[in-house]
C-alpha cells in the first residue's frame, strides 16, 4: 500500500510545508483536507474520493474549497466527506456560506457512525482524541497491514487512544513542539516530542512518522530526533510529498 504525505505542517503553510493532508492513492482515500489538498489532483486515479476529516479547524478543512481544481476534467469522480456530524454541519454552514465561498463543490456528506470499509479489503475505524473543540483519530486495517493517523491531541502513553493504535505497522502522529513546551502543548491541544515517542513505544507501532510540525520551526530537526529515537528507534520527521510503501 502506498501512502503519500502531501501536507505535514499545522496551523499555516510555510515555504517548506503545506497543512495536513495524507493520501492513499490506490484506494482513493484522503485523511484531512488542509492546504496540501490541491496536490491530490496529481495522484487521483480512482472513480471515488473519500475524505476523512479529523476535525473542523481551518488548517484541516480549507482544502475542501480546492475541490473544483482537484476534480477539473474528472466529473465522474464521486466525492464523500466523512466526519463527525456536527463538524460536517458547521463546515457546510460556515465554510460554504455564500458570502465566503458561493459555489458548492460536488460533496456528499457522510457522518461517522461506525467502521467504514475501504479499498483493498480494508476497514477504517475512528476514535476520539482530546483537543479543543474535539478531534478524532483514524486506524485502517487490511488483512496484511495497518496504519493509524493521530493529529491535534496532546500525546500521553496513558491516553485512551493508545489502545486504538496498538500494533499498527505505520503510525502517523502529530508532533508540534520539541520538549520543554509541555505547558503550551497542553493548552493548545498539541504534542511535544518525547511523549509522542513514548506513545509509539507503548502502542508497539512498527514505524513512527511525525507530522503537524510547527510551521515557524526552520531547522531540519526542530524536534530532537536523537532523543526521540532513544525511546523509539524507528522515528522520522515526515516531509511534504514523501511516499511510504508499507
N, C-alpha and C positions, 0 to 999 in steps of 0.2 A: 504494500500500500504506500502511496506517495502522499506526503504532507508538505504543503507549501506555506511557509511563514511569510505572508505578504506584508504584514504590518506588526512591528514589535515594540512600539512605544505606547505610552499612555498620555492622557491629558491633551497634548497638542503635538502635531508633527514637527520635526526639525529637518535639517538638511540631510540627515543620515537615515531617519526612520519615519514611517507613517504609523498612524494609530491602528489599534487592534483589528486584525483580520487574518484568519487561518483558513486554508482551503484544502480539501481532499478532492482533487480534480477528477479522479477516476469514478467517483460516485456522486459528484455534483453537490457536495456538502461544504458550506462555509460556516465558520464559527466567528461571530461578531462581524459588524459592518462598519468599521472605522474608516479613516481617510484612505487606507490602502485598498478599499473596495474596488476602485477603478481598475486595479490590476487583475481582478477576477476575469475580465474580458480576455486576457491573454491565454487563460487556461481552461476556459469554459468549452467543453466538448459534449456535454450531456444535454438531453432534452428537458431536464428539470434542474432546478436550483433550489436547494433547501438551506435557508439561512437561519441559524440558531443564535439568538441573542442572549448574552449573559444578563444584561440589564439595559436600562434605557438612558444611561448617561451619554452625552453627546459624542464623546470620543469613541463610542462603540456603536453608534447608530447613524451618524451623519452620512455614511456611505450608501444608505438606502436611497438617498436623493440622487445618487450617481447611476441608478439602475437603467435609466434611459440610454446612457452611454454604453454600459455593460452589455445591454441587450440589442443594441443597434444592429439591424440586419438579421436578428435571431428571434423573430416574432413568435416562433413556436415553442420557445423555452417557457415552461411553467415555473413560476416563482412562488415559493411558500416561505413565509417568515414565521418562525417559531419563537415563542417566549411566554413569559407569564402573562396571563390575560390582561391584568390591569396595566402592565407595562405596554403591551401592544395597543391598548386603547389610548394611552397617553401619547404614544408616537403618532397614531393616526390622527388624533385630535390636534396636537400641537406642532409636530414636525411638518405635517402635511396640511396645516391650516392654510387657507387660500392666501392670506397676506404674506405668509412665509414661503410657501412653495406651492404654487397654484395648480401644478399638473401632478395628478396622482399616478404613480407607476403601476404596472400590472402585478399587483401583490395580492396573494391570498393569505390572510392572517390565520395562523394555526396556534391557538393557545396550548400550552403544555399541560397535558393531563396524565401522562404516563410514559412508558418507554416507547420509542419511535423506531420502527425498522428502517435501516439504511442499506445502501448497496453493498454487494459482496457478502450478503448473509449476515450483516451486522445489526447490532441493537444499540441504540443510543439511550442512555439513561441520564437523569439530571438530579441535582441535589442542591439544597440551599447553602448559601455562604453568608457570612457576616460582613456587611458593608453598608454604609449609609444609604438608605433607600432600598436596600436589598439587592441581591445578585444570586445567580445560580452557576454551578459548575456542570461540566458535561463529561461523561465517560462513554466511549464507544468500544464494544466488544465484538470481535469477529471470531470464528471458530479457532483461528490460529494466531491472533494478535489482539492488542488492545492499546488504547491511548486515553488520556484524560486532559482536560483543559480547565485550569483553575485561575481565575483572574479577579482582581478587585476584591481582595479579602486580606486579612491580617494572618499570616502564616503562624500556625501553632501545631506542633506534633500531637497535641492532645485534643485538637479540634474535632468536632463530629465528622467533618467532611473527609478526614483521613481514611475512614472505613470504606468510603465510596471509591477511592482511588487505589486501594491496596492491590499490589501485584501487576500494575499496568506496565507494558513494555516501554511506553513513552509518556512522560509527564511534562506537560507544558504548563508552567506555573509563573505567575507574576512575581517580579522582584524589583520594586520601585526604588528602594533605598539600600545603601550599604549599612552595615552595623553602626550603631550609635545614634540612629534616628528613630528608635523604637517608640518614643512618646508621640512623635508626629505621625508615624506609621499607624499607630492605634487610632489616633484622632481622625485620620483621613481614610481609614479602612484599607490600608495597603501593607506591604510586607518588606521586612528587612532581610538581609542575605542569609545569615546563619539559620534563622528559623525555617526558611524555605528548604535549605539543605537537610535540616532535621526532619521536616515533613517527608521529603523524598526517601530518607532512610527509614523512617517509621513505616511508610507505606510499602517499602520493599519494591520501589519502582526500578525499572531497568535502566532508564536514562532520564535526565532532567534537563529541560530546555527553558531558559529564563527569558521572559517577555515582559511587556509593560514596564520597560526600563524608563527611568526618569529622563525626559527629553532635554533637560538642562545639563545633564551629565555629558561632558565632552570626551572623557578618557575612553580608551579602548576597553579598559577593565574598570568600570566605575563601582563594582560591587565587591571586589576582593575575592577572586576566584580561588586562589590558593587556600584560603581559609575555608571556603565552601567545599572544595574538593577534599580537604582533610576530613570532612564529615561525610560527604557523599561524592566519591571519586568521579562518577560519570555526569558531571555538571558542565554545562556550557552556556554562554550568552548567545541567544539567537540573533540573527541578523536578517534584515529585510530581504525577501526573495530566496531565503535559504530553502533548500529541498532536502527532505528527510525521507529515506526509504526504511520501512520497518515491517 
